[in-house]
Amino acid sequence: MADPVIIACPTCASLNRVPRDKLADGGKCGRCHSILFNGHPVILTAANFKAHARLRRSR
């Protein structure tokens, strides 16, 4: 998989690898099978914040 983007599922907060060239096709979570891009904002909670607001460490 060339150059994937990590997307957190809006339903279960699992991290999913999505190829950049497939972002426009939508996608489903590998864990709960929910739609990754549902067109609604994600409500952040203490439980799901870390997955949705991942911070990249500089290498």
Legacy VTK file of the C-alpha trace (Angstrom):
# vtk DataFile Version 3.0
C-alpha trace
ASCII
DATASET POLYDATA
POINTS 59 float
0.000 0.000 0.000
1.759 3.115 -1.198
1.575 6.225 0.978
-1.464 5.404 3.160
-3.292 7.925 5.355
-4.307 6.848 8.856
-7.984 7.635 9.479
-9.709 7.120 12.834
-13.173 5.584 12.554
-15.873 8.057 13.687
-17.797 5.204 15.341
-15.248 3.017 17.157
-12.051 5.171 16.921
-10.037 2.312 15.386
-7.208 3.462 13.164
-7.539 2.505 9.494
-4.958 2.746 6.694
-6.474 4.230 3.542
-4.420 4.672 0.340
-4.326 8.341 -0.716
-5.630 7.479 -4.167
-8.697 5.804 -2.592
-9.725 8.633 -0.222
-12.419 9.904 -2.604
-13.958 6.407 -2.761
-14.919 6.562 0.892
-14.169 3.445 2.859
-15.325 1.329 5.750
-13.721 0.622 9.080
-11.903 -2.701 9.204
-13.141 -3.313 12.737
-16.795 -2.203 12.924
-17.494 -1.758 9.162
-18.938 1.749 9.633
-18.431 4.350 6.907
-15.234 6.337 7.555
-16.404 9.568 5.900
-20.041 10.157 6.845
-20.114 13.933 6.250
-20.696 14.803 9.916
-18.259 16.127 12.514
-16.964 13.671 15.089
-17.945 14.412 18.677
-14.731 14.155 20.652
-14.740 12.634 24.105
-11.992 11.725 26.536
-12.223 8.160 25.248
-11.790 8.888 21.513
-9.733 12.096 21.525
-6.324 10.438 21.290
-7.213 8.435 18.159
-8.711 11.429 16.336
-6.100 13.989 17.342
-2.984 11.876 16.908
0.207 13.859 17.187
3.071 12.945 14.874
6.490 12.776 16.416
9.270 14.277 14.367
11.733 11.676 13.180
LINES 1 60
59 0 1 2 3 4 5 6 7 8 9 10 11 12 13 14 15 16 17 18 19 20 21 22 23 24 25 26 27 28 29 30 31 32 33 34 35 36 37 38 39 40 41 42 43 44 45 46 47 48 49 50 51 52 53 54 55 56 57 58
